[in-house]
Amino acid sequence: MRFTWAGDSGAAGAGRPLLASGLLAGAGLVDVLSVWPYTARNLFTVETGQGVYQVNITGWAWLHVAVGAAVTLAGLLALTGRRGTVPLAVCSATAAIGIDLLFLPYAPIQAVLVVALDLAAVRLLLRHRRAVPGRTPTPPGADRLSAPRRPGRSSPGPPPGSPTTPG
């Protein structure tokens, strides 16, 4: 087994946010599997000073399952390392964080766990996006494909044998 650093250009996984995609896929699976039982008609009973109320969260559970599936898919797509997958993964993780925070009173342990995983994945994705070698801004006029410049004349002369060459 060969271990490589994130900055190693020869690595097979260079340019892929492996840990972030794993965290996103795991968080999405936890969302889907833990909320699936709530998709059946479940009523929560809330007792207040004015009486007892029954709250149906079936619609929220289906929304939660859909967002969890989207996060799982976005995590798997981010594993490919393609260009538009990181913003897609960040947006889906942000939506999952919002849904999980709304679901917090009904499943607090699961919500806190998934929010922590999503936040860690978003942080890793944003750091990965900043660290990708192709995304570093180049100074104006700099050409990454040109050879290093030699000291001396600022611009090369005409090619030998051209009509503008003296002599």
ZIBEL-V663907 format. One record per helix or strand of 3 or more residues. SS is the DSSP state (hx for helix, st for strand). FROM is the first residue (numbers start at 1). TO is the last residue. Records with the same first field share a line. If there is no record, write none. Layout:
# ZIBEL-V663907
SS = FROM-TO ; FROM-TO
This chain:
# ZIBEL-V663907
hx = 18-39 ; 58-78 ; 85-102 ; 108-131 ; 133-135
st = 43-47 ; 52-56
